[in-house]
Amino acid sequence: MNKPLAEYSAEELAALSGALQREYELLAGNRLALDLSRGKPAADQLSLSDGLENMIAGNYTAADGTDTRNYGQLRGLPEARELGAEILQVPAEHVIAGGNSSLNLMHLVVSTALSKGLWGDSRAWRNSPQPAILTPVPGYDRHFTLTEAMAIGMVHVGMTADGPDLDQARELAAADANIKGIWCVPKYSNPTGCVYADPVVEGLARLCNDAAADDFVVLWDNAYAVHDLHFPPLQLASIHAAAEQAGTLDHVVQFGSTSKITFAGGGLAFVAGSQRVLTQLERQLSFMTIGADKVNQLRHARFLRGRLEAHMQAHAELLRPKFALVIDTLRRELQALDIATWTEPQGGYFVSLDLRPGLASEVVSLAKAVGLSLTPAGATYPRGEDPEDRNVRIAPTFAGLNELEAAMQVLTLCVKLATVRQQNSA
Ligand SMILES: Cc1ncc(COP(=O)(O)O)c(C=O)c1O
């Protein structure tokens, strides 16, 4: 029936409930093993970067004459920093090219801000009784776990289609000097897929001026900077330019990596900031390593420089049908019933599905019982606690199209079944 579930009569609801229950029981007999929880590239995407292997071919010498086989260059090879600059859209002298994980660099920045400060003066978050970071929700679970692991508090900020609720962020930061920063995934945000609007980028660049703390930092995790599904790509406003103009560059630190460009876990990570901040980070890094893997830096620079967009277009060719299948299934199965909303991102790795309050854990359990693994309910909220228990993150990239199609049928069936049961018992 093609109408909102709220308009169903008691008889219609009972008939639908019975039909869905039968469909669900049939599925249970199928011994499915489906997975929509893996936010990682599929093998065909990884194969796009197999050419990395041929990039050295005995020539280990970087453009500036550096022998990449040897120690040194803590800020990274110049051509790797150039690559980071191209991805993050900042000048190369503001970039450190590091090892294989941007999460690792986020850990470095947060731990440095906490224990020593980022500016080489007396400011450090540990001087405050209860340092906390603003966490736009839903958001990226590893930002939350990293923050929690350092015993730093988390304060929710709502997400809008244009990015974090800036008024709320300003109000919270202005009211409490314990609030030391904000996590941001500005392009194709994890999990909503939104791209921060220009005024939000501008406002975030100035947020440290509104904050009560004098050591406030915008943690700008641009993990999906070039992960567009359509070309020409959507342009994110430059927070680097906005911060330079506002005189706040010391309070914006950016991150990126090639994890979902080349090999996940086998690529390069970048951190960008003011010279003052980079100096402190370099100092901290020097206690941890004599330098990153420059051979891999050289390999990546040779492989990607001058062809980054073409490479990302090849990823998009593989990913567009997957995102289209997810969106088409959600529309076909759920739209008319008016029982859920979802995002339709133009890039990145996720689709965010919002159900009626109280149903996310129920849907995840129903799906699990018939062989579909989903990201745990609540994972997109700090401490795994979604206050309304309604958000489900869909990760369409890793599964093949056939698996994805079957998984989306199961997911939408579970959403319908759980919603009808809830409405029946209301
Ligand atoms: C927003 C975001 N940041 C960072 C990462 C991890 O990046 P890396 O592999 O560079 O540590 C991910 C991976 O899913 C992510 O979604």
The ligand as a Gaussian input file, in Angstrom:
#p B3LYP/6-31G(d) Opt

LIG

0 1
 C       36.430000      10.515000       9.351000
 C       37.550000       9.540000       9.325000
 N       38.771000       9.924000       9.728000
 C       39.823000       9.071000       9.728000
 C       39.672000       7.761000       9.320000
 C       40.856000       6.837000       9.379000
 O       41.884000       7.368000       8.659000
 P       43.348000       6.714000       8.635000
 O       43.256000       5.415000       7.941000
 O       44.153000       7.726000       7.895000
 O       43.819000       6.576000      10.060000
 C       38.421000       7.319000       8.888000
 C       38.245000       5.924000       8.482000
 O       37.168000       5.404000       8.379000
 C       37.336000       8.224000       8.892000
 O       36.109000       7.857000       8.507000

